Amino acid sequence: MTLDHNQFRFLPSVDELLRTSEGERLIATFSHDLVVSALRMHIAQARDAIRAGALCPSPEVLLAAADLSLRQQARPQLRPVINATGVIINTNLGRAPLSQMALQAVQEVAGGYSNLEYDLAAGLRGSRHTHITALLRELTGAEAALVTNNNASAVLLGLSALAAGREVIISRGQLVEIGGGFRIPDVIRQSGCTLVEVGTTNRTRIKDYAAALSERTAVLLTVHPSNFLMTGFTEATSTQEMAELAHAHGLLVMDDLGSGCFLPSEQYGLSHEPTPRESLVAGADLVCFSGDKLLGGPQAGILVGNADVIARLAQHPLMRAVRIDKMTLAALEATLRHYQRGQAETHIPVWRMIAARPEKLASRAADWAHQLTARGFAIHTLSGESTIGGGSLPGETLPTTLLALDAEQMPCALDLIAQRLRERSIPIITRIFRDTLLLDPRTILEEQDKEIVPALLSILTSP
Ligand SMILES: *Cc1c(COP(=O)(O)O)cnc(C)c1O
């Protein structure tokens, strides 16, 4: 190949580009220094391309390339994605999406001042917890309530306040790892408690707890094994039996429920998920759960229980370290209001997804398939299953209809399609199962439906 040295002479300088009206616009948007380095990079690339035989790009092309890379750099690192995985409470994708009312509540409180810790009636300092305790008491039947930053901190606070320096008895079947390395035995130790394990992996009876009681015992802890299933020859002790034993000895029962389900999950074709109210009725003194799993609200830890137990937690020094912030509090209050008004199933995204009608899911998937086949791509629908995820209702599935792209029908590899979908300005996260790329409409918010077909078409038409 012969080098055309003339092409180099056409390359503009950074200064020339900066002086154009587009250059000035870029400086006003992105700052002088960022524009200079973007232009330098694109000029260097153009020089390499010329060396390889290309023609010199026009100043407009160089400026447009700089604009694109500057806009890409300026994109927030944390940004929205479309969850096409069919995993409703997807921890990697931010767990529960918030309801419109929850979002609005955050916006109203976060953009200005609020009565976060101010008692408007008295004109005096107040507590951030009072905004939400009445609602939580009403919804769970508890005497008192408290909220923290997440459920992991709620467990840490509860154990530290009730059992530091003393013994916590727990079944060997419940010494679980929740995920991300959060292991119950470590949390018990971190709270300054001595772990006393009883029973076996598959069976723990009340007499195992009774035999482990000592004058150092403070708490009988029960943990919902939220992310795995134990089947077969198993036996667990009920919260009620544990509460009877504990109370007869002046001890406490703490129940880490994990998910915090307020609706009867069995009415949605799922198995029964224990609710905070049931746990309190069974006699638990303290129950804790997440705000952003089946509750469908913001990341938070919620503690409900006896008034004196909650008071001990509220006074503990850790309370300040794990306190909830105002945006979360606003979103949590709005989420709880949906339950109070009986609107959870229609307003909370997690429950809307769980309650989505199979015919509706099938028609959304069929609509996408129809539009894509009309453009000549052999894409079909497939019956499949959505899961709850997020350490809630393990093994439980909901029937759905998937959009399916078979590897042998596609112009390029499925991995590449999945990658290109992730590279979009609103990334689309899919899953590949046995040579088929799958998109589940259940977890795609309906206002995002319009993104799916154009995204796939743009990739399939230029693989
Ligand atoms: C998820 C979970 C936690 C941790 O809750 P986060 O809100 O994620 O901090 C603790 N215990 C159980 C049983 C859980 O399922």
The ligand as a MOL file (V3000), in Angstrom:
LIG
                    3D

  0  0  0     0  0            999 V3000
M  V30 BEGIN CTAB
M  V30 COUNTS 15 15 0 0 0
M  V30 BEGIN ATOM
M  V30 1 C -31.5120 -10.5060 52.6550 0
M  V30 2 C -31.3600 -10.9720 54.0460 0
M  V30 3 C -30.6100 -10.2340 54.9660 0
M  V30 4 C -29.8890 -8.9790 54.5660 0
M  V30 5 O -30.8130 -7.9660 54.2430 0
M  V30 6 P -30.3270 -6.6600 53.4410 0
M  V30 7 O -31.5450 -5.7840 53.4440 0
M  V30 8 O -29.8990 -7.1130 52.1150 0
M  V30 9 O -29.2260 -6.0570 54.2350 0
M  V30 10 C -30.5160 -10.6990 56.2510 0
M  V30 11 N -31.1400 -11.8350 56.6230 0
M  V30 12 C -31.8780 -12.5740 55.7640 0
M  V30 13 C -32.5300 -13.8370 56.2480 0
M  V30 14 C -32.0140 -12.1690 54.4420 0
M  V30 15 O -32.7390 -12.8910 53.5800 0
M  V30 END ATOM
M  V30 BEGIN BOND
M  V30 1 1 1 2
M  V30 2 1 2 3
M  V30 3 2 2 14
M  V30 4 1 3 4
M  V30 5 2 3 10
M  V30 6 1 4 5
M  V30 7 1 5 6
M  V30 8 2 6 7
M  V30 9 1 6 8
M  V30 10 1 6 9
M  V30 11 1 10 11
M  V30 12 2 11 12
M  V30 13 1 12 13
M  V30 14 1 12 14
M  V30 15 1 14 15
M  V30 END BOND
M  V30 END CTAB
M  END
